[in-house]
Amino acid sequence: MAEMITQTSPCIEAEISGHVKVVGVQAIGKDVTVKLLIRNLTTKCKVITADIKVCSILYTKKEINELHKETRKIRLRGCEEKEEPLTITYAQYDGLLTADNTIEVTVVYSYEPVEGTLIIQTNVVLDNPKFEIKVKGPIQMNKPAKAVVVFTNPLNQVVSDIVVTAEGSGLLHDPITVKGGSVKPNETIKIPLTIMPYKAGQRHLLVDVTTNKFQNAKGYTEVEVQKPVEKNSTSESASAAAPSV
């Protein structure tokens, strides 16, 4: 989370201060809750206007979809600080995020008759759902090996159009893509993969999962690839172990 505070006038800076605090779990499928903290820096009572806008954005900060917009009037006694809760439900942002999973909260505070505004922007990045990668060993060079992606749907909706992409140096010459169908809430789906290791040693199998509800969830697992046993070496070992007559 990154926050940026801008005062457009030294007058407003002397009157009020503000901050946006993100609370709770920040994950796809969960409501996003923030608290707008606003403080009166003088002993005079004030009625502050808070113009609030919430958008999904790209990493470049370009706005893509407006998720919420409202105006609030906040009454403050002298030197008082208040917390104003704001919740963006999953239903409000479902299907409207970019691959960056970033929501921008912008609050513009103003107070008449003082000139200028206090602008606070906070970015909230939501975590994608987790999944497991299991590889059945032992793994040998130049022999096909089985792996499986295990995903349990944490959302209260069906997750469909599941696409798994796997890659890994020494494990796959080219990325492979497997379609996984759909999975109901709280149910688990297992998506099998086949890899063909071509280099020995410790390798990393990288997996990307994209669905209709989230994009580019990433994970990896370490894979130890063994060199193939040479037949000549095996025969020589056997001969050396045989007793002489």
ABEGO torsion letter per residue (X at the ends): XBBBBBBABAAAAAABBBBBBBBEBBBBGBBBBBBBBBBBABABBBBBBBBBBBBBBBAAGBBABBABBBBBBBBBBBGBBBBBBBBBBAAAABGABBAAGBBBBBBBBBBOABBEBBBBBBBBBBBBBBBBBBBBOBBBBGBBBBBBBBBBBABABBBBGBBBBBBEBGABABBBBBBAEBBBBGBBBBBBBBBBBABBEBBBBBBBBBBAABBGBBBBBBBBBBBBBBAAAAAAAAAAABBBX
